[in-house]
Amino acid sequence: MVIPKQFRRLVEFHSDADRDLEVFKPWLATEKPEQILDLDDNTNFTHLDNLIEVTGTGYD
């Protein structure tokens, strides 16, 4: 599932064509450390990079 904020960050990340998707998560953590509300975890705040997982061919 792709949420709108994640999609916008992915578009921004890919504006530099030389970037590989495996550095997307570290890029989010360092360049865009935004807090978001995690409703599955007793309504705690977390960061977007904590909610994604990068795999060999994409992200989950």
C-alpha positions in Angstrom: 0.0 0.0 0.0 1.3 3.5 -0.8 0.0 6.4 1.2 -0.1 9.9 -0.4 2.8 11.2 1.7 4.9 8.2 0.9 4.1 8.6 -2.8 5.2 12.3 -2.7 8.4 11.4 -1.0 9.1 8.6 -3.6 8.5 11.0 -6.5 10.9 13.5 -4.8 13.4 10.8 -4.2 13.3 9.7 -7.9 13.7 13.2 -9.2 17.4 12.3 -9.0 17.6 9.5 -11.5 21.0 8.2 -10.2 19.5 7.1 -6.9 18.8 3.4 -6.2 15.7 2.4 -4.3 17.7 0.6 -1.6 18.8 4.0 -0.3 15.2 5.3 -0.1 14.6 4.3 3.5 17.9 5.9 4.8 17.1 9.0 2.7 13.7 9.3 4.4 15.3 9.0 7.8 17.9 11.6 7.2 16.4 14.0 4.6 12.7 13.8 5.5 12.4 12.8 9.2 8.7 13.6 9.5 6.5 12.3 12.3 3.3 10.5 11.4 0.6 9.0 13.5 0.7 5.1 13.6 -2.9 4.1 14.4 -1.9 0.4 14.6 0.4 1.1 17.5 -1.8 2.6 20.2 -1.9 6.0 18.5 1.9 6.7 18.8 3.9 8.9 16.6 6.6 7.3 14.4 8.5 8.3 11.3 7.6 7.3 7.8 10.8 5.4 7.3 9.8 3.1 10.2 6.7 2.0 8.3 8.3 0.9 5.0 10.4 -2.1 4.1 12.7 -2.0 1.1 13.0 -5.4 -0.7 15.1 -6.4 -3.7 12.6 -5.2 -6.2 10.6 -2.6 -4.4 9.1 -1.7 -1.1 6.3 -3.1 1.1 
